[in-house]
Amino acid sequence: MPTSVHQLDDGAWLSVNDSREVNVSDLWWLARHEFCDCAMADFLAEGFVEIGVDYPNVEGRIAGQCIACGESGVTDWLTLGRVVDPEEGTFSPVDTESVHIPRRRQRLADASE
Ligand SMILES: [Zn+2]
């Protein structure tokens, strides 16, 4: 079945297939990012801004703040988790305490070729 993703409660929750999966209030380690000048951003997530599916990954852009330098803004696309079983709609969230690398989304444009 198609995977449906939503943000709920003003971006506080990521919902996958109508089940609340990820609460945004986490610290994320961001590497190779353009969010702020820190080599590794210690990013406190405050709200999902955009959510999308780049199968099998569920991705999102998150508003928040780097608690190391105080910079606030919105990240590039981060992988939030993975749909491990599309038939059942089973979702496996990423471990936010590992290192994450935001990326600009380019694959959508490539898909039309
Ligand atoms: Zn920073």
Backbone and ligand atoms as CSV (ligand in chain L), in Angstrom:
chain,resi,resn,atom,element,x,y,z
A,1,MET,N,N,0.854,-1.189,0.000
A,1,MET,CA,C,0.000,0.000,0.000
A,1,MET,C,C,0.885,1.233,0.000
A,2,PRO,N,N,0.386,2.339,-0.539
A,2,PRO,CA,C,1.219,3.543,-0.546
A,2,PRO,C,C,1.471,4.034,0.877
A,3,THR,N,N,2.658,4.563,1.082
A,3,THR,CA,C,3.006,5.067,2.400
A,3,THR,C,C,2.514,6.502,2.512
A,4,SER,N,N,1.761,6.797,3.559
A,4,SER,CA,C,1.318,8.168,3.754
A,4,SER,C,C,1.994,8.755,4.986
A,5,VAL,N,N,2.508,9.947,4.822
A,5,VAL,CA,C,3.182,10.602,5.944
A,5,VAL,C,C,2.549,11.963,6.198
A,6,HIS,N,N,2.448,12.309,7.458
A,6,HIS,CA,C,1.893,13.595,7.849
A,6,HIS,C,C,2.666,14.118,9.040
A,7,GLN,N,N,2.570,15.413,9.228
A,7,GLN,CA,C,3.035,15.987,10.480
A,7,GLN,C,C,1.794,16.394,11.265
A,8,LEU,N,N,1.875,16.205,12.576
A,8,LEU,CA,C,0.734,16.481,13.445
A,8,LEU,C,C,1.137,17.458,14.546
A,9,ASP,N,N,0.144,18.086,15.130
A,9,ASP,CA,C,0.370,18.987,16.270
A,9,ASP,C,C,1.431,20.044,15.964
A,10,ASP,N,N,1.220,20.777,14.869
A,10,ASP,CA,C,2.151,21.837,14.483
A,10,ASP,C,C,3.577,21.339,14.319
A,11,GLY,N,N,3.729,20.162,13.749
A,11,GLY,CA,C,5.061,19.657,13.463
A,11,GLY,C,C,5.723,18.919,14.607
A,12,ALA,N,N,4.988,18.681,15.674
A,12,ALA,CA,C,5.584,17.988,16.814
A,12,ALA,C,C,5.756,16.490,16.562
A,13,TRP,N,N,4.923,15.932,15.702
A,13,TRP,CA,C,4.950,14.499,15.453
A,13,TRP,C,C,5.018,14.192,13.973
A,14,LEU,N,N,5.760,13.136,13.669
A,14,LEU,CA,C,5.718,12.552,12.341
A,14,LEU,C,C,4.801,11.345,12.406
A,15,SER,N,N,3.789,11.358,11.551
A,15,SER,CA,C,2.869,10.245,11.485
A,15,SER,C,C,3.106,9.478,10.188
A,16,VAL,N,N,3.253,8.163,10.280
A,16,VAL,CA,C,3.416,7.303,9.112
A,16,VAL,C,C,2.259,6.319,9.093
A,17,ASN,N,N,1.525,6.355,7.987
A,17,ASN,CA,C,0.352,5.466,7.850
A,17,ASN,C,C,-0.574,5.578,9.066
A,18,ASP,N,N,-0.840,6.824,9.437
A,18,ASP,CA,C,-1.777,7.139,10.521
A,18,ASP,C,C,-1.350,6.631,11.885
A,19,SER,N,N,-0.058,6.418,12.066
A,19,SER,CA,C,0.420,6.048,13.389
A,19,SER,C,C,1.549,7.010,13.776
A,20,ARG,N,N,1.481,7.558,14.979
A,20,ARG,CA,C,2.495,8.514,15.418
A,20,ARG,C,C,3.799,7.780,15.680
A,21,GLU,N,N,4.837,8.147,14.918
A,21,GLU,CA,C,6.075,7.381,14.984
A,21,GLU,C,C,7.231,8.138,15.625
A,22,VAL,N,N,7.390,9.401,15.271
A,22,VAL,CA,C,8.570,10.125,15.737
A,22,VAL,C,C,8.150,11.444,16.366
A,23,ASN,N,N,8.569,11.659,17.600
A,23,ASN,CA,C,8.379,12.951,18.251
A,23,ASN,C,C,9.591,13.809,17.926
A,24,VAL,N,N,9.337,15.077,17.611
A,24,VAL,CA,C,10.419,15.896,17.083
A,24,VAL,C,C,11.434,16.336,18.144
A,25,SER,N,N,11.059,16.286,19.407
A,25,SER,CA,C,11.923,16.886,20.427
A,25,SER,C,C,13.124,16.010,20.754
A,26,ASP,N,N,14.040,15.952,19.820
A,26,ASP,CA,C,15.238,15.148,19.993
A,26,ASP,C,C,16.447,15.973,19.614
A,27,LEU,N,N,17.588,15.526,20.090
A,27,LEU,CA,C,18.847,16.095,19.629
A,27,LEU,C,C,19.357,15.275,18.456
A,28,TRP,N,N,19.784,15.968,17.431
A,28,TRP,CA,C,20.343,15.307,16.254
A,28,TRP,C,C,21.781,15.775,16.095
A,29,TRP,N,N,22.656,14.843,15.804
A,29,TRP,CA,C,24.028,15.180,15.436
A,29,TRP,C,C,24.062,15.355,13.930
A,30,LEU,N,N,24.402,16.555,13.472
A,30,LEU,CA,C,24.439,16.793,12.029
A,30,LEU,C,C,25.876,16.994,11.565
A,31,ALA,N,N,26.254,16.265,10.540
A,31,ALA,CA,C,27.581,16.401,9.947
A,31,ALA,C,C,27.440,16.829,8.495
A,32,ARG,N,N,28.488,17.455,7.955
A,32,ARG,CA,C,28.497,17.894,6.549
A,32,ARG,C,C,27.229,18.654,6.221
A,33,HIS,N,N,26.877,19.571,7.087
A,33,HIS,CA,C,25.629,20.320,6.952
A,33,HIS,C,C,25.954,21.778,6.659
A,34,GLU,N,N,24.926,22.512,6.246
A,34,GLU,CA,C,25.102,23.945,5.997
A,34,GLU,C,C,24.255,24.748,6.970
A,35,PHE,N,N,23.879,24.117,8.052
A,35,PHE,CA,C,22.951,24.758,8.977
A,35,PHE,C,C,23.617,25.896,9.746
A,36,CYS,N,N,24.851,25.658,10.219
A,36,CYS,CA,C,25.583,26.671,10.959
A,36,CYS,C,C,27.073,26.421,10.728
A,37,ASP,N,N,27.911,27.125,11.444
A,37,ASP,CA,C,29.343,27.021,11.192
A,37,ASP,C,C,30.017,25.896,11.970
A,38,CYS,N,N,29.287,25.202,12.821
A,38,CYS,CA,C,29.881,24.118,13.600
A,38,CYS,C,C,30.215,22.928,12.680
A,39,ALA,N,N,31.355,22.295,12.954
A,39,ALA,CA,C,31.697,21.100,12.188
A,39,ALA,C,C,30.645,20.031,12.416
A,40,MET,N,N,30.248,19.870,13.669
A,40,MET,CA,C,29.169,18.955,14.020
A,40,MET,C,C,28.115,19.778,14.747
A,41,ALA,N,N,26.962,19.905,14.161
A,41,ALA,CA,C,25.900,20.675,14.809
A,41,ALA,C,C,25.189,19.806,15.844
A,42,ASP,N,N,24.980,20.368,16.997
A,42,ASP,CA,C,24.232,19.708,18.058
A,42,ASP,C,C,22.824,20.300,17.962
A,43,PHE,N,N,22.016,19.670,17.132
A,43,PHE,CA,C,20.768,20.289,16.685
A,43,PHE,C,C,19.587,19.847,17.535
A,44,LEU,N,N,18.943,20.822,18.169
A,44,LEU,CA,C,17.744,20.540,18.944
A,44,LEU,C,C,16.527,20.768,18.059
A,45,ALA,N,N,15.845,19.683,17.718
A,45,ALA,CA,C,14.713,19.764,16.809
A,45,ALA,C,C,13.486,20.318,17.524
A,46,GLU,N,N,12.774,21.221,16.835
A,46,GLU,CA,C,11.595,21.843,17.444
A,46,GLU,C,C,10.316,21.594,16.661
A,47,GLY,N,N,10.445,21.266,15.385
A,47,GLY,CA,C,9.230,21.012,14.609
A,47,GLY,C,C,9.528,20.569,13.198
A,48,PHE,N,N,8.753,19.615,12.712
A,48,PHE,CA,C,8.882,19.215,11.315
A,48,PHE,C,C,8.274,20.295,10.435
A,49,VAL,N,N,9.002,20.680,9.405
A,49,VAL,CA,C,8.529,21.712,8.498
A,49,VAL,C,C,7.954,21.095,7.227
A,50,GLU,N,N,8.676,20.130,6.686
A,50,GLU,CA,C,8.220,19.425,5.489
A,50,GLU,C,C,8.494,17.952,5.685
A,51,ILE,N,N,7.602,17.145,5.166
A,51,ILE,CA,C,7.737,15.691,5.269
A,51,ILE,C,C,7.564,15.107,3.872
A,52,GLY,N,N,8.344,14.101,3.581
A,52,GLY,CA,C,8.192,13.472,2.277
A,52,GLY,C,C,8.668,12.037,2.305
A,53,VAL,N,N,8.315,11.300,1.267
A,53,VAL,CA,C,8.754,9.915,1.141
A,53,VAL,C,C,9.633,9.797,-0.093
A,54,ASP,N,N,10.821,9.294,0.107
A,54,ASP,CA,C,11.707,8.963,-0.994
A,54,ASP,C,C,12.003,7.487,-0.797
A,55,TYR,N,N,11.051,6.684,-1.204
A,55,TYR,CA,C,10.990,5.276,-0.832
A,55,TYR,C,C,12.342,4.574,-0.937
A,56,PRO,N,N,12.765,3.787,0.072
A,56,PRO,CA,C,12.004,3.448,1.282
A,56,PRO,C,C,12.206,4.443,2.427
A,57,ASN,N,N,12.866,5.552,2.156
A,57,ASN,CA,C,13.140,6.489,3.246
A,57,ASN,C,C,12.004,7.486,3.443
A,58,VAL,N,N,11.733,7.800,4.710
A,58,VAL,CA,C,10.855,8.910,5.043
A,58,VAL,C,C,11.770,10.051,5.456
A,59,GLU,N,N,11.589,11.210,4.819
A,59,GLU,CA,C,12.502,12.314,5.025
A,59,GLU,C,C,11.751,13.546,5.478
A,60,GLY,N,N,12.503,14.439,6.102
A,60,GLY,CA,C,11.868,15.662,6.533
A,60,GLY,C,C,12.867,16.776,6.715
A,61,ARG,N,N,12.359,17.985,6.671
A,61,ARG,CA,C,13.155,19.159,7.026
A,61,ARG,C,C,12.646,19.611,8.386
A,62,ILE,N,N,13.563,19.939,9.274
A,62,ILE,CA,C,13.208,20.196,10.663
A,62,ILE,C,C,13.664,21.592,11.077
A,63,ALA,N,N,12.775,22.317,11.741
A,63,ALA,CA,C,13.134,23.607,12.313
A,63,ALA,C,C,13.699,23.377,13.701
A,64,GLY,N,N,14.685,24.146,14.050
A,64,GLY,CA,C,15.274,23.995,15.371
A,64,GLY,C,C,16.488,24.869,15.537
A,65,GLN,N,N,17.354,24.461,16.462
A,65,GLN,CA,C,18.453,25.320,16.877
A,65,GLN,C,C,19.683,24.486,17.179
A,66,CYS,N,N,20.846,25.011,16.808
A,66,CYS,CA,C,22.104,24.379,17.207
A,66,CYS,C,C,22.425,24.870,18.617
A,67,ILE,N,N,22.485,23.951,19.569
A,67,ILE,CA,C,22.685,24.390,20.949
A,67,ILE,C,C,24.151,24.704,21.234
A,68,ALA,N,N,25.024,24.430,20.280
A,68,ALA,CA,C,26.431,24.782,20.459
A,68,ALA,C,C,26.673,26.255,20.148
A,69,CYS,N,N,26.095,26.755,19.051
A,69,CYS,CA,C,26.375,28.136,18.637
A,69,CYS,C,C,25.135,29.021,18.668
A,70,GLY,N,N,23.945,28.433,18.804
A,70,GLY,CA,C,22.738,29.249,18.919
A,70,GLY,C,C,22.050,29.545,17.613
A,71,GLU,N,N,22.640,29.125,16.506
A,71,GLU,CA,C,22.020,29.356,15.197
A,71,GLU,C,C,20.682,28.632,15.122
A,72,SER,N,N,19.659,29.300,14.586
A,72,SER,CA,C,18.383,28.618,14.425
A,72,SER,C,C,17.938,28.707,12.980
A,73,GLY,N,N,17.126,27.766,12.564
A,73,GLY,CA,C,16.668,27.746,11.189
A,73,GLY,C,C,16.053,26.413,10.858
A,74,VAL,N,N,16.120,26.063,9.575
A,74,VAL,CA,C,15.523,24.818,9.085
A,74,VAL,C,C,16.610,24.008,8.387
A,75,THR,N,N,16.665,22.731,8.678
A,75,THR,CA,C,17.680,21.859,8.079
A,75,THR,C,C,17.333,21.537,6.635
A,76,ASP,N,N,18.297,21.010,5.923
A,76,ASP,CA,C,18.003,20.358,4.661
A,76,ASP,C,C,17.328,19.028,4.993
A,77,TRP,N,N,17.104,18.202,3.946
A,77,TRP,CA,C,16.364,16.956,4.144
A,77,TRP,C,C,17.161,15.960,4.969
A,78,LEU,N,N,16.522,15.433,5.997
A,78,LEU,CA,C,17.110,14.399,6.844
A,78,LEU,C,C,16.281,13.134,6.729
A,79,THR,N,N,16.962,12.016,6.729
A,79,THR,CA,C,16.242,10.753,6.760
A,79,THR,C,C,15.719,10.524,8.173
A,80,LEU,N,N,14.409,10.346,8.286
A,80,LEU,CA,C,13.787,10.186,9.606
A,80,LEU,C,C,13.571,8.724,9.947
A,81,GLY,N,N,13.522,7.910,8.928
A,81,GLY,CA,C,13.296,6.489,9.158
A,81,GLY,C,C,13.075,5.810,7.830
A,82,ARG,N,N,12.692,4.557,7.918
A,82,ARG,CA,C,12.601,3.747,6.728
A,82,ARG,C,C,11.344,2.892,6.782
A,83,VAL,N,N,10.687,2.754,5.662
A,83,VAL,CA,C,9.559,1.834,5.579
A,83,VAL,C,C,10.140,0.447,5.311
A,84,VAL,N,N,10.092,-0.418,6.320
A,84,VAL,CA,C,10.729,-1.726,6.171
A,84,VAL,C,C,9.793,-2.753,5.548
A,85,ASP,N,N,8.501,-2.518,5.634
A,85,ASP,CA,C,7.557,-3.448,5.037
A,85,ASP,C,C,6.393,-2.657,4.438
A,86,PRO,N,N,6.448,-2.382,3.137
A,86,PRO,CA,C,5.416,-1.539,2.524
A,86,PRO,C,C,4.032,-2.159,2.582
A,87,GLU,N,N,3.941,-3.482,2.599
A,87,GLU,CA,C,2.627,-4.119,2.665
A,87,GLU,C,C,1.953,-3.846,4.001
A,88,GLU,N,N,2.739,-3.995,5.055
A,88,GLU,CA,C,2.193,-3.778,6.397
A,88,GLU,C,C,2.303,-2.322,6.823
A,89,GLY,N,N,3.095,-1.543,6.095
A,89,GLY,CA,C,3.311,-0.163,6.488
A,89,GLY,C,C,4.211,-0.028,7.698
A,90,THR,N,N,5.059,-1.031,7.911
A,90,THR,CA,C,5.938,-1.001,9.083
A,90,THR,C,C,7.043,0.027,8.903
A,91,PHE,N,N,7.204,0.850,9.914
A,91,PHE,CA,C,8.156,1.947,9.858
A,91,PHE,C,C,9.222,1.777,10.926
A,92,SER,N,N,10.481,2.012,10.548
A,92,SER,CA,C,11.571,1.920,11.505
A,92,SER,C,C,12.284,3.268,11.588
A,93,PRO,N,N,12.141,3.982,12.708
A,93,PRO,CA,C,12.766,5.303,12.818
A,93,PRO,C,C,14.291,5.201,12.926
A,94,VAL,N,N,14.979,6.249,12.501
A,94,VAL,CA,C,16.430,6.279,12.658
A,94,VAL,C,C,16.787,6.517,14.125
A,95,ASP,N,N,18.021,6.218,14.440
A,95,ASP,CA,C,18.542,6.516,15.764
A,95,ASP,C,C,19.062,7.954,15.726
A,96,THR,N,N,18.363,8.868,16.404
A,96,THR,CA,C,18.741,10.275,16.300
A,96,THR,C,C,20.088,10.559,16.959
A,97,GLU,N,N,20.565,9.666,17.787
A,97,GLU,CA,C,21.843,9.919,18.459
A,97,GLU,C,C,23.044,9.517,17.607
A,98,SER,N,N,22.782,8.890,16.464
A,98,SER,CA,C,23.893,8.651,15.554
A,98,SER,C,C,24.068,9.897,14.683
A,99,VAL,N,N,25.051,9.871,13.802
A,99,VAL,CA,C,25.345,11.055,12.997
A,99,VAL,C,C,24.477,11.084,11.744
A,100,HIS,N,N,23.921,12.256,11.463
A,100,HIS,CA,C,23.058,12.401,10.295
A,100,HIS,C,C,23.627,13.437,9.347
A,101,ILE,N,N,23.445,13.181,8.068
A,101,ILE,CA,C,23.956,14.090,7.050
A,101,ILE,C,C,22.789,14.608,6.222
A,102,PRO,N,N,22.443,15.885,6.406
A,102,PRO,CA,C,21.339,16.440,5.616
A,102,PRO,C,C,21.747,16.533,4.150
A,103,ARG,N,N,20.796,16.471,3.283
A,103,ARG,CA,C,21.136,16.627,1.869
A,103,ARG,C,C,20.040,17.394,1.164
A,104,ARG,N,N,20.454,18.054,0.116
A,104,ARG,CA,C,19.479,18.714,-0.734
A,104,ARG,C,C,18.820,17.661,-1.580
A,105,ARG,N,N,17.565,17.846,-1.826
A,105,ARG,CA,C,16.808,16.817,-2.524
A,105,ARG,C,C,16.985,16.991,-4.023
A,106,GLN,N,N,17.505,15.959,-4.661
A,106,GLN,CA,C,17.725,16.062,-6.108
A,106,GLN,C,C,17.122,14.901,-6.857
A,107,ARG,N,N,16.799,13.842,-6.129
A,107,ARG,CA,C,16.392,12.629,-6.821
A,107,ARG,C,C,15.031,12.792,-7.532
A,108,LEU,N,N,14.165,13.667,-7.016
A,108,LEU,CA,C,12.873,13.860,-7.646
A,108,LEU,C,C,13.028,14.354,-9.075
A,109,ALA,N,N,13.972,15.258,-9.271
A,109,ALA,CA,C,14.211,15.788,-10.611
A,109,ALA,C,C,14.757,14.690,-11.508
A,110,ASP,N,N,15.611,13.844,-10.952
A,110,ASP,CA,C,16.221,12.788,-11.761
A,110,ASP,C,C,15.181,11.752,-12.202
A,111,ALA,N,N,14.131,11.597,-11.401
A,111,ALA,CA,C,13.179,10.524,-11.652
A,111,ALA,C,C,12.402,10.723,-12.960
A,112,SER,N,N,12.340,11.942,-13.457
A,112,SER,CA,C,11.550,12.200,-14.661
A,112,SER,C,C,12.316,11.878,-15.929
A,113,GLU,N,N,13.567,11.525,-15.806
A,113,GLU,CA,C,14.361,11.254,-17.005
A,113,GLU,C,C,14.029,9.909,-17.630
L,1,ZN,ZN,ZN,26.289,25.403,15.423
